[in-house]
C-alpha cells in the first residue's frame, strides 16, 4: 500500500491555512487543520496516510524536510494560503528537488 503524507508546511508564523481567507494568528493560538483530518478519512481507504503539521510540531524547514524524506511517501498533499504561499512554495520546491537548505 502506498504511503501518502498530508502536510501543513513549516512557517515562521502561526499560519492558519485552511480557512477561506488564510491568516496569521495574532493571539498565539492555533486551530488544528480540519482539511487534513477530512482528507485523511477519504484517502485512508486506499492509502497509508500520515499527517505532519509542522506548525503544531514547531518544526523548522530542515527538520520537516528530514521527516518527509525519511517517510518514503508516494505523494505529498499540502495546505497553503494567501498568507503563506510564497514561503510554502519555496519549501515545496525543496521537497520536489531534493535540495538541502537554501
C-alpha positions as a LaTeX table, in Angstrom:
\begin{tabular}{lrrr}
\hline
Residue & $x$ (\AA) & $y$ (\AA) & $z$ (\AA) \\
\hline
Unk1 & 0.00 & 0.00 & 0.00 \\
Unk2 & 1.40 & 3.41 & $-0.98$ \\
Unk3 & 2.10 & 5.95 & 1.71 \\
Unk4 & 0.70 & 9.48 & 1.39 \\
Unk5 & 1.65 & 12.46 & 3.52 \\
Unk6 & $-0.79$ & 15.24 & 4.37 \\
Unk7 & 1.34 & 18.26 & 5.19 \\
Unk8 & 0.83 & 21.59 & 6.86 \\
Unk9 & 4.21 & 23.12 & 5.90 \\
Unk10 & 6.52 & 24.88 & 8.33 \\
Unk11 & 6.35 & 28.64 & 8.65 \\
Unk12 & 7.87 & 31.47 & 10.58 \\
Unk13 & 4.44 & 32.44 & 11.94 \\
Unk14 & 1.33 & 30.62 & 13.19 \\
Unk15 & $-0.27$ & 30.32 & 9.76 \\
Unk16 & $-3.87$ & 29.18 & 9.65 \\
Unk17 & $-4.13$ & 27.90 & 6.11 \\
Unk18 & $-7.39$ & 26.02 & 5.87 \\
Unk19 & $-9.77$ & 28.91 & 6.35 \\
Unk20 & $-11.44$ & 30.58 & 3.38 \\
Unk21 & $-9.08$ & 33.51 & 3.93 \\
Unk22 & $-5.85$ & 32.24 & 5.43 \\
Unk23 & $-4.32$ & 34.36 & 8.15 \\
Unk24 & $-1.71$ & 34.57 & 10.87 \\
Unk25 & $-2.71$ & 34.04 & 14.48 \\
Unk26 & $-2.22$ & 37.26 & 16.37 \\
Unk27 & $-3.08$ & 35.88 & 19.82 \\
Unk28 & $-0.67$ & 32.93 & 19.88 \\
Unk29 & $-3.45$ & 30.34 & 19.50 \\
Unk30 & $-3.85$ & 27.78 & 16.77 \\
Unk31 & $-6.84$ & 25.90 & 15.36 \\
Unk32 & $-5.88$ & 22.45 & 14.05 \\
Unk33 & $-6.42$ & 21.85 & 10.36 \\
Unk34 & $-9.82$ & 20.31 & 9.66 \\
Unk35 & $-8.94$ & 19.94 & 5.95 \\
Unk36 & $-6.17$ & 17.45 & 6.75 \\
Unk37 & $-8.48$ & 15.47 & 9.01 \\
Unk38 & $-11.15$ & 15.20 & 6.31 \\
Unk39 & $-8.62$ & 14.25 & 3.63 \\
Unk40 & $-7.17$ & 11.55 & 5.86 \\
Unk41 & $-10.58$ & 9.91 & 6.18 \\
Unk42 & $-11.11$ & 9.88 & 2.43 \\
Unk43 & $-7.60$ & 8.79 & 1.45 \\
Unk44 & $-7.30$ & 6.27 & 4.29 \\
Unk45 & $-9.47$ & 3.83 & 2.36 \\
Unk46 & $-6.82$ & 3.39 & $-0.36$ \\
Unk47 & $-3.53$ & 4.56 & 1.16 \\
Unk48 & $-1.49$ & 4.51 & 4.32 \\
Unk49 & $-1.88$ & 8.14 & 5.44 \\
Unk50 & 0.45 & 10.13 & 7.66 \\
Unk51 & $-0.18$ & 13.70 & 8.77 \\
Unk52 & 2.59 & 16.16 & 9.55 \\
Unk53 & 1.56 & 19.52 & 10.93 \\
Unk54 & 4.89 & 21.36 & 11.06 \\
Unk55 & 3.24 & 24.43 & 12.61 \\
Unk56 & 1.88 & 22.49 & 15.59 \\
Unk57 & 5.09 & 20.49 & 15.99 \\
Unk58 & 7.14 & 23.71 & 15.68 \\
Unk59 & 9.39 & 22.15 & 13.06 \\
Unk60 & 11.75 & 24.27 & 11.06 \\
Unk61 & 12.13 & 23.66 & 7.33 \\
Unk62 & 15.18 & 21.41 & 7.69 \\
Unk63 & 13.60 & 19.24 & 10.39 \\
Unk64 & 10.40 & 18.94 & 8.42 \\
Unk65 & 12.23 & 18.06 & 5.22 \\
Unk66 & 14.18 & 15.34 & 7.03 \\
Unk67 & 10.95 & 13.77 & 8.30 \\
Unk68 & 9.42 & 13.87 & 4.83 \\
Unk69 & 12.44 & 12.28 & 3.17 \\
Unk70 & 12.59 & 9.55 & 5.81 \\
Unk71 & 8.94 & 8.66 & 5.20 \\
Unk72 & 9.24 & 7.27 & 1.67 \\
Unk73 & 5.98 & 8.83 & 0.51 \\
Unk74 & 4.44 & 8.25 & $-2.91$ \\
Unk75 & 2.71 & 11.64 & $-2.69$ \\
Unk76 & 2.60 & 14.73 & $-0.51$ \\
Unk77 & $-0.60$ & 16.78 & $-0.30$ \\
Unk78 & $-0.26$ & 20.13 & 1.40 \\
Unk79 & $-2.10$ & 23.16 & 2.68 \\
Unk80 & $-1.28$ & 26.67 & 1.53 \\
Unk81 & $-2.95$ & 30.05 & 1.63 \\
Unk82 & $-2.55$ & 33.66 & 0.64 \\
Unk83 & $-0.82$ & 34.50 & 3.93 \\
Unk84 & 1.98 & 32.00 & 3.35 \\
Unk85 & 2.05 & 30.85 & $-0.27$ \\
Unk86 & 5.49 & 32.23 & $-1.14$ \\
Unk87 & 7.12 & 30.54 & 1.83 \\
Unk88 & 5.09 & 27.35 & 1.24 \\
Unk89 & 6.02 & 27.02 & $-2.42$ \\
Unk90 & 9.71 & 27.66 & $-1.71$ \\
Unk91 & 9.61 & 24.81 & 0.82 \\
Unk92 & 7.72 & 22.52 & $-1.54$ \\
Unk93 & 10.30 & 23.15 & $-4.26$ \\
Unk94 & 12.89 & 21.78 & $-1.84$ \\
Unk95 & 10.81 & 18.63 & $-1.39$ \\
Unk96 & 10.48 & 18.17 & $-5.14$ \\
Unk97 & 14.11 & 18.92 & $-5.97$ \\
Unk98 & 15.60 & 17.11 & $-3.01$ \\
Unk99 & 17.81 & 20.09 & $-2.25$ \\
Unk100 & 19.20 & 20.96 & 1.18 \\
Unk101 & 18.81 & 24.30 & 2.90 \\
Unk102 & 18.83 & 27.35 & 0.59 \\
\hline
\end{tabular}
